[in-house]
Amino acid sequence: MKIQIINGPNLNLLGKREPETYGNQTFEEYFATLKNRFSEIELFYYQSNVEGELINKLHDVGFSFDAIILNAGAYTHFGCASRCHRCY
């Protein structure tokens, strides 16, 4: 089984941004834990802060993976990622 994980905006800041809220573990560290725990599954990871790149990745892997997990990050929060810098 092959699973693609796609993370959107700001998820590259896990472990750095607001660690009192989100913890101090980076997604890369968490991903390593997932790969060890589910070693029988081929896990792949992609992250981008650019909406179009997320769509391109979905198209790239769309029919060649058994599943895609999409965490759209800031794009799910009132379109925050497409607003001006004051939103952050």
Order of alpha helices (4+ residues) and beta strands (2+ residues): beta-alpha-alpha-beta-alpha-beta
